[in-house]
Amino acid sequence: MRYLLSVALLGIAAVAFAQDPADIFHKTVDLDSINVVNLDVYEYDQYEVRQWPGDDILIETSVKINNGKPHILKFFLEQKRWDLKEEVAGDRLSLVSRDKVRRVVQGTQGTTSETVNIVVYIPQEFTAAGSNVYQRSTK
């Protein structure tokens, strides 16, 4: 009887803790000679810009794979699917989504989807200067 009870509790715990794979990763970007920052983020990613007292940009990306396996998340992390790449031209920095054509992944249990939330922490000395454009106010 105890054995069956133990197996039942383990089964319930396994089902309760079975979640879609998710991860949070961080990236910093140096702003020494940069005076203007432009954001060009994939249209279906949710993102927000916050100011912080640091000297660099900190990018925090949270990804959740819905109806997927952990190896799918690991593969796409290695491929930098959700990365914002840096493009510098003079004193202007553009942070651009590396993959803007995200193909849907077909699994054995149906189609997977992804939820991506990006928070870009920009130093306090940068102020909004238009749609997704931030300019250094002092230097």
C-alpha positions as CSV (number, residue, x, y, z in Angstrom):
1,M,0.0,0.0,0.0
2,R,2.8,2.4,0.9
3,Y,4.5,1.6,-2.4
4,L,1.4,2.5,-4.4
5,L,0.9,5.7,-2.4
6,S,4.6,6.7,-3.0
7,V,4.3,6.0,-6.7
8,A,1.1,8.0,-6.9
9,L,2.7,11.0,-5.1
10,L,5.7,10.9,-7.4
11,G,3.4,10.8,-10.4
12,I,1.4,13.8,-9.2
13,A,4.6,15.7,-8.5
14,A,5.9,15.0,-12.0
15,V,2.8,16.2,-13.6
16,A,2.7,19.3,-11.4
17,F,6.2,20.3,-12.2
18,A,6.2,19.5,-15.9
19,Q,6.4,23.0,-17.4
20,D,7.3,24.4,-20.7
21,P,11.0,25.2,-21.0
22,A,12.0,28.7,-20.2
23,D,15.2,30.7,-19.7
24,I,16.4,34.2,-19.0
25,F,19.7,35.5,-20.4
26,H,21.6,38.8,-20.1
27,K,23.8,40.8,-22.4
28,T,25.7,44.1,-21.8
29,V,26.6,46.6,-24.5
30,D,29.4,49.2,-24.0
31,L,28.4,52.8,-24.7
32,D,31.8,54.6,-24.5
33,S,31.6,56.5,-27.8
34,I,27.8,56.1,-28.5
35,N,25.5,59.1,-28.4
36,V,22.4,57.7,-30.1
37,V,20.7,54.3,-29.5
38,N,18.1,52.9,-31.9
39,L,16.0,49.8,-31.2
40,D,14.7,47.6,-34.0
41,V,13.0,44.6,-32.2
42,Y,11.1,41.8,-33.8
43,E,7.5,42.8,-34.1
44,Y,6.1,39.9,-32.0
45,D,8.5,40.3,-29.1
46,Q,7.3,42.2,-26.1
47,Y,9.9,44.7,-25.0
48,E,10.2,47.7,-22.7
49,V,12.9,50.2,-22.1
50,R,13.9,51.2,-18.5
51,Q,16.4,53.7,-17.3
52,W,19.1,52.7,-14.8
53,P,22.1,54.2,-13.2
54,G,24.6,52.1,-15.0
55,D,27.1,53.1,-17.8
56,D,26.3,50.4,-20.2
57,I,23.1,48.9,-21.7
58,L,21.9,45.8,-20.1
59,I,19.6,43.6,-22.1
60,E,17.5,41.0,-20.2
61,T,15.7,38.5,-22.4
62,S,13.2,36.0,-21.1
63,V,12.1,33.2,-23.4
64,K,9.4,30.5,-22.9
65,I,8.8,27.7,-25.4
66,N,5.1,26.8,-25.3
67,N,4.3,23.1,-26.0
68,G,8.0,22.3,-26.7
69,K,10.9,20.3,-25.4
70,P,14.0,21.7,-23.5
71,H,16.3,20.7,-26.4
72,I,14.4,23.1,-28.7
73,L,15.1,26.0,-26.3
74,K,18.8,25.0,-26.0
75,F,19.2,24.8,-29.8
76,F,17.7,28.2,-30.4
77,L,19.7,29.8,-27.6
78,E,22.9,28.5,-29.3
79,Q,21.7,29.9,-32.6
80,K,21.0,33.3,-30.9
81,R,17.5,33.3,-32.2
82,W,16.4,36.0,-29.7
83,D,19.6,38.0,-29.6
84,L,19.8,41.7,-30.3
85,K,22.9,42.3,-32.4
86,E,24.8,45.5,-32.3
87,E,25.3,47.6,-35.4
88,V,27.5,50.7,-34.9
89,A,27.8,53.6,-37.4
90,G,29.9,56.5,-36.0
91,D,28.3,57.5,-32.7
92,R,25.0,55.6,-33.4
93,L,24.2,52.2,-32.1
94,S,21.4,50.1,-33.4
95,L,20.2,47.0,-31.5
96,V,18.5,44.8,-34.1
97,S,16.8,41.5,-33.6
98,R,19.1,38.9,-35.1
99,D,16.2,36.7,-36.4
100,K,13.3,38.6,-37.8
101,V,11.9,35.6,-39.8
102,R,11.1,33.2,-37.0
103,R,9.8,30.0,-38.5
104,V,7.3,27.9,-36.4
105,V,8.7,24.7,-35.0
106,Q,6.6,21.6,-35.7
107,G,6.9,19.0,-32.9
108,T,5.5,15.5,-32.6
109,Q,2.8,16.9,-30.3
110,G,1.8,19.8,-32.6
111,T,3.1,23.3,-33.2
112,T,5.3,25.1,-30.6
113,S,5.1,28.8,-29.9
114,E,7.4,31.2,-28.0
115,T,6.9,34.0,-25.6
116,V,9.7,36.5,-25.6
117,N,10.0,39.5,-23.2
118,I,12.9,41.8,-23.5
119,V,13.8,44.6,-21.0
120,V,16.5,47.0,-22.2
121,Y,18.1,49.0,-19.4
122,I,19.5,52.2,-20.8
123,P,21.7,54.6,-18.7
124,Q,19.9,57.6,-17.2
125,E,21.8,60.0,-19.3
126,F,19.9,58.8,-22.4
127,T,16.5,60.3,-23.1
128,A,13.8,59.4,-25.6
129,A,14.3,61.3,-28.9
130,G,11.6,59.6,-31.0
131,S,10.1,56.2,-31.6
132,N,12.6,53.7,-30.3
133,V,15.4,56.2,-30.4
134,Y,17.4,57.4,-27.3
135,Q,20.0,60.1,-27.3
136,R,22.6,61.0,-24.8
137,S,21.8,64.2,-23.1
138,T,25.2,64.9,-21.5
139,K,28.8,64.2,-22.6
